[in-house]
Amino acid sequence: MRDLLLITDTLAAGGVERQLCELVTRLDRALWRPRVLCLYGARRGLDPHFMHDLRAADVPVTLIDAANKAQAYRAIMCAARDQPPALIHAWNYHSNLLTRAAHPFVSARLIGSVRTAYSARQLIYERATWRLCAAITCNSPQIAHDLITRARIPSERVQMIPNGVDTVRFAPTDLSRNGFTLLFMGRITRQKAPHLIAEALGLLKRAGHLPANLRVNMVSAIHDAEANAALEQAIARHGLDDVIARFPPTHTPEMYYHAADTLILPSLYEGLPNVMLEALACGIPVIASDAANAAGVIDHGAQGWIAPTNDAHALANAIQAVITQTPEQIARMQSECRARALDYRIERMIAAYEALYDRVLAT
C-alpha cells in the first residue's frame, strides 16, 4: 500500500473541491492510503464543506487554516517530512506553487494540477516551475492546450483527465414541477458573474417577456463581496426579489437539480464545470456562456444553449429560447443530456488517476 498526500487550498463548497473529495474517497484502499492537507479555512471566510465527507470515508484530513503563505509552506514541509508519502498531488493554485517550492526538500514524487483557465501571469509561473512535477493534470482540452502552447510544457508531461460525475447519485427524476425554474449553482465570485443572470432577467422583464411563473434558485456561498454587491444591486434595480431566491451551499445538491428545469452558468472563464456535468446527469439542459463551455461539453441545441460570454442580451435570448420549448423538444433534450453525462462517469476519472499514479511511481 502506498501513501498519497493530496494538498488543496480549501475544502469549501465548489466543483474543484468536490472532485478532490470524489477522487480521494473512491481510490482503491487496497493500493492507496490517501490523506488530505487543506491550507486555508475560517481565517479566509472558507467553510470546510467537504471535510465531513472525507472523514466519513476514513480519510485523514488536516486543516491548517494558515494565516499566510509562509505558514502554509511550513505545513506542507511538515506533512511531507513527518509522514513521508510516496506521492504528493497538489490540487489547486496556491497548493501547487507552495508544494513546488517545498519539493526540492522532500523525497516524494510530485504531481501538479491546473483546474481552471489561467491568466498570462499564472502561465508564466507554470512555465518556470513545471520541471519540478512528474506530471501536470488538467480537466479540459483548452487548459491542456494552454499548458502546452503558452506555458511550453512538453505534451508528455500534461495529463488531461476530465471531471467525473456520479451518474447514480445524479440521475433524472419524475418530480413534478410548477412553473419554470432556472438554477445557478456555484460560488458568488467575479468569475461566475451571477449578476448577468439578474441583468438578463431585467431585460426580459422590461420587454414584457418574463413569465410570471419563472423562478431562479441560486445555491451559493459568497466568496467575493464585490460580486455579491453587483448581484444584489441588479436584483434591486430590476425588481427581482420575488424571482430570485438564494440558498446556502448544501450537501444534497441533487435536490436542487431535481427541482430545476435548466441550469444557467454565465461564467467569464472555466475549466470543466462540475455543476454542468451534474445537471446533465439529472437530465437538465444547460444555458452556458462560451467561456463556461470552453471544454465543449454542451452542443448548442442538443444538451443546452451557448451564449457569448459577458453578454446579458445574449443570455436573455437564451433564457427566452428555453422557456418557449415544446414538451417534445424538452424530452429529446433531456435524453441528450443524460447520454452526454454518461461519457463523464466518475469511474472513468478514478481509473485514469490511479493509472497516472502507477505510471509516475514506476518511472
N, C-alpha and C positions, 0 to 999 in steps of 0.2 A: 504494500500500500504506500502511495506517495503523497507527501504533504503539499497542498496547494494553498497559497495565500493570495486572496483577491483583495485589492485595495481600491476603495471608492471614496469619492469626495463626500457623498451623502447617501442616506437611505430614505430620503424624502419620497413622497408620492410622485412618481414620474415614470416615464417609459424606460429610461436608461436603467433606473434602479429596479424596476420590475424585471427587466431582462436579466440583470445580475441575480436577483432572487430566484428566478426560474432556473437559471443555469446551476447555481450552487445547490439548490435543493433537489435537483434531478440527476446530478452526477452519480455514476456508479460507485457506491460506497465500498464495494469490494476492491476497487482500484484506487480511489482517491479519498483523501482525508482533507476536506476543504475547511478553511476558516476565513473570516472577513474582518478587515480593518477599515473602519469608517472614520474619516478625518474630521468632519465638521458636523455640528448639531445645533443645540439651542442657542449658542452664542451668536450664530448667524441666522437665528429665527427658523431653523430647519427641524422639523419633526421627524424622528427616525421611524417613518411609517412602516417600513418592511422589516424592522428588527424582530417584531413578534413572529412573522412568518419564518424567518431564518432560525430563530431559537426553537420554534415549534418543530422544526425539522432537525433538531440537534446539531445545528451548525454553530460553532463558537463565533461570537461577534464581540469585537472590542470597539467601543465608541470613544474616540479621543476628545471630541469637541474642542479642537485646537483653537487657540486664540489668534494664531498667526502661522505663517508658513514654516517658520523655524521650529515651532513646536510640533507641527505635523511631520516635518522631516525627521526630527528626533524619534517620533513614534514609529515611523517606518523603519528606521535603523534598528530600534529595539526589537520590533516584531520580527525582523529578518534575522537578527543575531541570537535572540533568546530562544527561539524555536525555529531553527533554520528550515525553510521549506525547500522542496526540490524545484519548485516553480513559483514565480510571482506573476500575477496578471493584474496590471494596473488598468482600471476600468474607465476613468474619465479624466478631465483636463488637468486639474491640479495633481491628482494622484499620479498621472503619467509623468509630469515634469519632476515632481519630487522623488519619485521612485527611480527615475533615470539618474538623478543627481546622487542618489544613495547607492546605485547599482555597483559602481567600482569597488565598494567596500563590503559587499555581500557576495556569497558564493552561488546563489540561486540563479537559474536562467530567468530572463525577463521577457514577458510579452506585453506590448502596449496596445492601446485601443483608441480609436477615433470614432465617436458615436454620432457626431453631427457635423454639419458643414463648418469648416474652419475659415477664419479670416486670413488675410495675407500674412499678418504678423505671426499668427499661430502656426501657419505652414512653414514659416522661417524657422521656428523652434523645432518643428518636426524634422526639417532638413538637417539641422545642426545636431540632433540627438538620436536619430533613428538607429544608428550603428550600435547603440547600447542594447538594442532589443533583438531577440532571436526572431521575432515576428511582430507585425503590426496588424491587429484585427480591425475591421470596419464592417458596417452593416448595410452598405448600399453601394451600387456601382459608381455613382458620381463621386462619392468620397474616395473610393479606390482610385478613380481616375485622377483626382486632385493630388492624392499622395504620390502617385507615380509620376505625373507630368509636372506638377508645381513644386512639390517637396522633394522631387527627384529621388524617391525611394525605389530601389530595384523591385520590379514586379514580383519576384520570387519571395520577397520579404512581406508583401502585403497579402493578407488573407481575408477575403470578403465572405463573411458569414451573415446572412440576413437574419433579422429578428425572427423569433418564433412565437406562435400563438397556440394556446391550449384550446384546441377545437372541440374538446368535450365540455370544458367549463364554459367557453364562449360558443354558444350554439343558438340557432333560431328558436323562437317560442311562438306559441299561438295566442299569446296575451292580447286581448282586445284593447284598442285604444280609442279615446275620444279626442277628436281634433287632430292637429298635426304638430309633432314635437321635433324640434331640432336639438341636438346635443353637442355641447362643447365640453370636452374632457381634456384638461391639461393645466399646466401652471399659468398663472397670470404673470406674464413677462412680455417684454418688448418683442421677443422672438415669436411668440404665439399670436400677437396682435389681436386680442379678443375684441378690442374697441371697433374693429372693422365690421364685426357682426352687428353691433348696435347701429353703426353708420349705415349699413346696407338695409337693415330693417327700417331705419328712419326714411330712407329714400322710397321704399315700398309704401310706407305709411303716407308720406306726402303725396304720392301718386295715386293713393286710394286702392292699392293692390295688396295691402296687408290683411290677410284673413283674420276674422275675429277670433277664430279658434286656434291660431298659431301660438305656440309657446316655445321658449328656448330654455333648456336646463343647462346651467354652467356648473360643472363639478370640478372644483379647482382650489388650489392653495395660492395665496398671494405671495409671490417671490419678488415683486418689483412694485414699489409704491407708486411710481410714476405711471406705469402701465395700468395699474388698478384705477388711478385717478382719471386717466384718459377714458377708461371703460365707464366709470361712474358718471363722468361728465356727458358722455354720449348717450347713456341711458336717460339721464335727466333732460338733456336738450331735446330728445325726440319723444319724451313721454312714454318710455317703455317699461316702467316699473311693473306694470301688470302683464308684461310679455316675457321678460327675462327673469328667471328665478335662479338664485345662486345657492350652491350646496358645497359643503366641505369635502375634502378627499375621503374616499371610502375604501374599505377592504372588500366590498362586494360591488365592483363597477358593473358587473353583468346586469344588475337590476336596472341600471340607467339605460343600458343599450336596449334591453327588452322593452323599455317604456318609450323608446325613441323611434322615429321614422327615418331620420337621416343624421349622420354625424357631420359637423362642419368644422373645418380646420383651415383657417386663413393665414397660416404661419409665414413669416418672412424668410425663414430657412429651416431646413430639417435634414435629418439623416434618413431613417426609415421609421415613421411614427408608429409606435406601438398601438396607440388608440385606433389607428386606421385598420390594422390587422384584426383587432378585437371586434370592431364594428362589422367588418366584412364577415368574420366568422359567425356573427349573430345574424347575418343576412341583412345588414343595414348598409345602404348606399352611403357614399361619402361625397360631400362638397369640399374640394380642396383647392388651395392655391397651387400654381405651378411649382412653387418652391416646396410646398408640403408634399407634393407628388414627385419630387425630384428622383426618387428611386423607381418611378414608373410602375407603381403597384396598380393604380387606377387607370383603366382605359375609358376615356371620355364617352359617356353614353352607355357604357356596359356596367361598370361597378359604381359609377357616380359621375360627377361633373367637375371639370377643371376650369378654374378662373384665373386670369392674370393676377400675379402677386401684387399685394398692396393696392387693390383697386376695388373700392366699395361699390361702385356702379356695376362692375362685372359680377361681384359677389351677390348683389341684389338680383341681377338677371338669373344667376344660377339658382337662387332660392325660389324665384318665381317659376323657373322651369321644373323644379322638384314638385312644387305644390300643384302643378297642373297635370301631373302624370295620371294616366288611366290605370285602373286596377290591373289590367293585363300587363302594362309596361312595368308596374311595380313588382309584380310576381316574377317576371322574367329577370329583372334586375336583382332581386333578392337571390335568385338561383345563381346568377353570375357572381355575386358577392361571395357566397358560400364556397363556390368552386375555386375562386381565386385564393381564399384564405387557406384552403387545404394544401396549396403549394407552399405554405409557410408553417407547416405543422411544427410544434415545439420539438418533437422527437428528432427532426432533421437538424435543428440547431444544436441540440445537445450532442448528437453523434459527431457533428462537424467540429465542435470544440474539443471533444475527447480525442478525436483523431489528430487535431493540431497539437494538443498537449503531448500525446505519444510521440509525434514526429519531432517536436522540439527537444524532448528529453533523449531521444535516440541519436541526436546529432552532436 
